[in-house]
Amino acid sequence: MSDLVAKARKALDAVYDPELDEPITDLGFVRSVEHAGAELTVHLRLPTSFCSPSFAYLMASDAKDVLSGLGARVTVVLDDHHDSEVINRGLAADAGYRGTFGHEAETGLDELRLTFRRKAHTAAMERALTRYLRAHPELPEEDLHDLTLRDLPDGGATRALLRRREALGLSTDPASPVLADDHGNPYPREDVPRRLRFARSVRISVDGNAHFCRGLLRTRYPDSAPDQGPRAADSLLEGKAS
């Protein structure tokens, strides 16, 4: 493996599936990375040919962006998708999301990204709170209203939550409430159990979709199994990560 290919694969660790909130490298979505002369070519694959075109474009566009600083001409190709031709043409022309999909792009890429960052924050918040409740089984759920970031133990789940808050522009001040809405505002104490149940449903949906998509990818591409890394979210919830 050339040094540039190794750097490219490392850079791609920063590209996340927007719905599953996992790196595309861990998911096995990076099919190949090739370096020839001044050209760097990356092929991406997805679990099905009908994955959302907007999700597919977001990942492919982010992949091209993170590779742009490596000093090579970058080509990102999405394989085996029903909109591969449209997406690959748009990426090659640097046409942007609206330029690629035209009138079909009902929302801009920034709006789409914000939607999934909020979802990722909700899931990360629930994981951190669930770990806290497991360590303090005597604590009534309503008392989570008073929990601040400084009360959370140092560890992977807390660091993941802080990263999600930073991505949304929310405060990471230690005095900030853990259980908060998309703008960082705490919920009323009496609303805490309901909001926690909602957050748990979001996290379960994210985790379930992630397991399902990993299985679909291995079925569609049997050679992809070695490329899939362990799910960090599973370790965070089970308390195995530090």
Secondary structure, DSSP 4 states (H G I P E B T S, - for coil): --HHHHHHHHHHTT-EETTTTEEHHHHT-EEEEEEETTEEEEEE--SSTTS-HHHHHHHHHHHHHHHGGGSSEEEEEE-S-TTHHHHHHHHHTT-HHHHHHGGG--S-HHHHHHHHHHHHHHHHHHHHHHHHHHH-TTS-GGGGGG-BGGGSPSSHHHHHHHHHHHHHT----TTSBSSB-TTSPBPPGGGHHHHHHHHHHHHHHHHHHHHHHHHHHHHH-GGGGGGPPPPHHHHHHHT---
